Amino acid sequence: MRVLATIVIVLAVGFLGVMGYYWMRDGSLQSAGAEMDKNLAGIDRTTQPLQDSLGEVGDGVKETVDNATDGDDRT
């Protein structure tokens, strides 16, 4: 539980730090939020191949579990 809490806290502090930087640089929360949206959209596009691969892994795991629990002892 401590590890999960630590991860959440680090992400929250990091987000607030970056948001604060953009706020000080641009002078308003609206422009800081727009900059964060733009950067997060870029991260999403950059990691799309990884997201697709993880989706395929998840589908494979689901299929394996379904095959193992379908009641057929041959699997």
DRENGU-353573 format. One line per field, with one value per atom (N, C-alpha, C, O): residue number from 1; residue in one letter; x, y, z; atom name. Coordinates in steps of 0.1 Angstrom, whole numbers. Atoms other than C-alpha are relative to their C-alpha. Layout:
nr: NUM|...
rest: a|...
c1: X|...
c2: Y|...
c3: Z|...
atom: CA|...
END
This chain:
nr: 1|1|1|1|2|2|2|2|3|3|3|3|4|4|4|4|5|5|5|5|6|6|6|6|7|7|7|7|8|8|8|8|9|9|9|9|10|10|10|10|11|11|11|11|12|12|12|12|13|13|13|13|14|14|14|14|15|15|15|15|16|16|16|16|17|17|17|17|18|18|18|18|19|19|19|19|20|20|20|20|21|21|21|21|22|22|22|22|23|23|23|23|24|24|24|24|25|25|25|25|26|26|26|26|27|27|27|27|28|28|28|28|29|29|29|29|30|30|30|30|31|31|31|31|32|32|32|32|33|33|33|33|34|34|34|34|35|35|35|35|36|36|36|36|37|37|37|37|38|38|38|38|39|39|39|39|40|40|40|40|41|41|41|41|42|42|42|42|43|43|43|43|44|44|44|44|45|45|45|45|46|46|46|46|47|47|47|47|48|48|48|48|49|49|49|49|50|50|50|50|51|51|51|51|52|52|52|52|53|53|53|53|54|54|54|54|55|55|55|55|56|56|56|56|57|57|57|57|58|58|58|58|59|59|59|59|60|60|60|60|61|61|61|61|62|62|62|62|63|63|63|63|64|64|64|64|65|65|65|65|66|66|66|66|67|67|67|67|68|68|68|68|69|69|69|69|70|70|70|70|71|71|71|71|72|72|72|72|73|73|73|73|74|74|74|74|75|75|75|75
rest: m|m|m|m|r|r|r|r|v|v|v|v|l|l|l|l|a|a|a|a|t|t|t|t|i|i|i|i|v|v|v|v|i|i|i|i|v|v|v|v|l|l|l|l|a|a|a|a|v|v|v|v|g|g|g|g|f|f|f|f|l|l|l|l|g|g|g|g|v|v|v|v|m|m|m|m|g|g|g|g|y|y|y|y|y|y|y|y|w|w|w|w|m|m|m|m|r|r|r|r|d|d|d|d|g|g|g|g|s|s|s|s|l|l|l|l|q|q|q|q|s|s|s|s|a|a|a|a|g|g|g|g|a|a|a|a|e|e|e|e|m|m|m|m|d|d|d|d|k|k|k|k|n|n|n|n|l|l|l|l|a|a|a|a|g|g|g|g|i|i|i|i|d|d|d|d|r|r|r|r|t|t|t|t|t|t|t|t|q|q|q|q|p|p|p|p|l|l|l|l|q|q|q|q|d|d|d|d|s|s|s|s|l|l|l|l|g|g|g|g|e|e|e|e|v|v|v|v|g|g|g|g|d|d|d|d|g|g|g|g|v|v|v|v|k|k|k|k|e|e|e|e|t|t|t|t|v|v|v|v|d|d|d|d|n|n|n|n|a|a|a|a|t|t|t|t|d|d|d|d|g|g|g|g|d|d|d|d|d|d|d|d|r|r|r|r|t|t|t|t
c1: 8|0|9|5|-9|29|6|8|-5|43|-10|-6|10|11|-3|-4|2|6|12|10|-12|42|-1|3|1|36|-10|-8|10|4|5|3|-5|21|10|10|-11|51|-7|-3|7|28|-8|-7|8|6|10|7|-10|36|7|9|-6|52|-10|-6|10|19|-1|-1|1|16|12|11|-12|52|0|4|0|49|-11|-9|11|15|4|1|-4|30|11|11|-10|59|-6|-3|7|36|-8|-10|8|14|9|5|-9|44|5|7|-5|57|-10|-7|10|24|-8|-14|8|7|-14|-21|14|-26|-2|5|2|-40|-7|-5|6|-60|10|9|-11|-29|9|14|-7|-11|-7|-1|8|-39|0|1|-1|-39|14|14|-14|-1|1|6|0|-6|-8|-4|9|-34|8|8|-8|-11|11|13|-11|18|-5|1|6|-4|-5|-4|4|-19|12|11|-12|16|6|10|-4|25|-9|-4|9|-6|3|3|-3|3|13|15|-13|39|-1|6|1|29|-11|-14|11|1|5|-3|-5|22|1|-3|-1|29|-14|-17|13|-8|-7|-13|6|-18|6|-1|-7|8|-6|-8|5|-4|-15|-19|13|-40|0|-9|-1|-30|4|-1|-4|-13|-12|-14|12|-44|-10|-16|10|-66|5|-3|-6|-42|-1|-4|2|-43|-14|-17|15|-81|-3|-11|2|-82|5|-1|-7|-58|-8|-11|8|-79|-13|-18|13|-111|2|-7|-2|-96|3|-1|-3|-83|-12|-12|11|-116|-13|-24|12|-140|-6|-16|5|-145|5|3|-6|-126|13|22|-12|-98|11|23|-10|-79|9|19|-8|-67|10|17
c2: -12|0|13|23|-12|24|3|14|-2|18|7|17|-6|27|15|23|-14|58|9|20|-8|69|3|14|-2|65|11|20|-11|86|13|23|-13|113|5|17|-5|115|5|16|-5|118|13|22|-12|144|12|23|-11|165|4|16|-3|162|8|17|-8|173|14|23|-13|202|9|21|-7|212|5|16|-4|212|10|20|-10|230|13|24|-13|256|7|19|-6|261|7|18|-6|267|12|22|-11|290|12|23|-11|311|6|18|-4|312|7|18|-6|320|10|19|-10|340|-3|5|3|323|-16|-23|14|289|-5|-17|4|288|-4|-15|3|289|-11|-19|11|266|-13|-23|12|241|-4|-16|3|244|-6|-15|5|238|-15|-23|13|207|-10|-21|8|194|-4|-15|2|198|-10|-19|9|180|-14|-24|13|152|-7|-19|6|147|-5|-16|5|144|-13|-22|12|118|-12|-23|11|98|-4|-17|5|98|-7|-17|6|89|-15|-24|13|59|-9|-20|8|46|-14|-23|14|16|-8|-20|7|6|-3|-15|3|9|-11|-19|10|-12|-14|-24|13|-39|-5|-17|4|-40|-5|-14|5|-43|-14|-22|13|-73|-11|-22|9|-89|-3|-14|2|-83|-9|-18|9|-100|-14|-23|13|-129|-7|-19|5|-133|-4|-14|3|-131|-13|-22|12|-158|-12|-23|11|-180|-4|-16|3|-177|-6|-16|6|-184|-14|-23|14|-215|-9|-21|8|-227|-3|-12|2|-223|-3|-1|3|-234|-14|-18|13|-269|-11|-23|11|-288|-3|6|3|-307|-2|-4|2|-310|13|12|-12|-274|2|12
c3: 0|0|0|-6|0|7|-13|-17|13|-27|-9|-16|8|-44|4|-4|-5|-22|-4|-8|4|-30|-15|-18|14|-67|-3|-11|2|-65|4|-3|-5|-45|-9|-12|9|-68|-13|-18|12|-98|2|-6|-3|-82|2|-3|-2|-71|-13|-16|13|-105|-9|-15|8|-122|5|-3|-6|-98|-3|-6|3|-104|-15|-17|14|-142|-3|-10|1|-140|6|0|-6|-117|-9|-10|9|-141|-11|-15|11|-170|5|-3|-5|-148|2|-2|-1|-139|-13|-15|13|-174|-8|-15|8|-191|7|0|-7|-164|3|10|-3|-163|1|-6|-1|-154|-12|-16|12|-186|-10|-17|10|-208|5|-3|-6|-184|-3|-6|3|-188|-14|-18|14|-225|-4|-13|3|-226|5|-2|-5|-204|-9|-12|9|-227|-12|-17|12|-257|2|-6|-3|-241|3|-1|-3|-228|-12|-13|13|-262|-8|-15|7|-276|6|-2|-7|-250|-5|-7|4|-260|-14|-16|14|-297|0|-8|0|-289|5|0|-6|-268|-6|0|6|-291|-4|-1|3|-304|13|13|-12|-268|6|10|-4|-259|-8|-2|9|-289|4|5|-3|-279|13|15|-13|-243|-1|6|2|-255|-6|-2|6|-276|11|11|-11|-246|9|13|-8|-225|-6|0|8|-252|1|2|-1|-252|13|14|-13|-215|3|9|-2|-215|-7|-2|8|-242|7|8|-7|-222|12|15|-12|-190|-4|2|4|-209|-5|-1|4|-225|12|12|-12|-191|9|16|-9|-174|-7|-2|8|-201|3|-2|-4|-185|-8|-5|8|-212|5|5|-7|-196|-11|-6|10|-229|-2|-8|2|-227|11|11
atom: N|CA|C|O|N|CA|C|O|N|CA|C|O|N|CA|C|O|N|CA|C|O|N|CA|C|O|N|CA|C|O|N|CA|C|O|N|CA|C|O|N|CA|C|O|N|CA|C|O|N|CA|C|O|N|CA|C|O|N|CA|C|O|N|CA|C|O|N|CA|C|O|N|CA|C|O|N|CA|C|O|N|CA|C|O|N|CA|C|O|N|CA|C|O|N|CA|C|O|N|CA|C|O|N|CA|C|O|N|CA|C|O|N|CA|C|O|N|CA|C|O|N|CA|C|O|N|CA|C|O|N|CA|C|O|N|CA|C|O|N|CA|C|O|N|CA|C|O|N|CA|C|O|N|CA|C|O|N|CA|C|O|N|CA|C|O|N|CA|C|O|N|CA|C|O|N|CA|C|O|N|CA|C|O|N|CA|C|O|N|CA|C|O|N|CA|C|O|N|CA|C|O|N|CA|C|O|N|CA|C|O|N|CA|C|O|N|CA|C|O|N|CA|C|O|N|CA|C|O|N|CA|C|O|N|CA|C|O|N|CA|C|O|N|CA|C|O|N|CA|C|O|N|CA|C|O|N|CA|C|O|N|CA|C|O|N|CA|C|O|N|CA|C|O|N|CA|C|O|N|CA|C|O|N|CA|C|O|N|CA|C|O|N|CA|C|O|N|CA|C|O|N|CA|C|O|N|CA|C|O|N|CA|C|O|N|CA|C|O|N|CA|C|O|N|CA|C|O|N|CA|C|O|N|CA|C|O
END
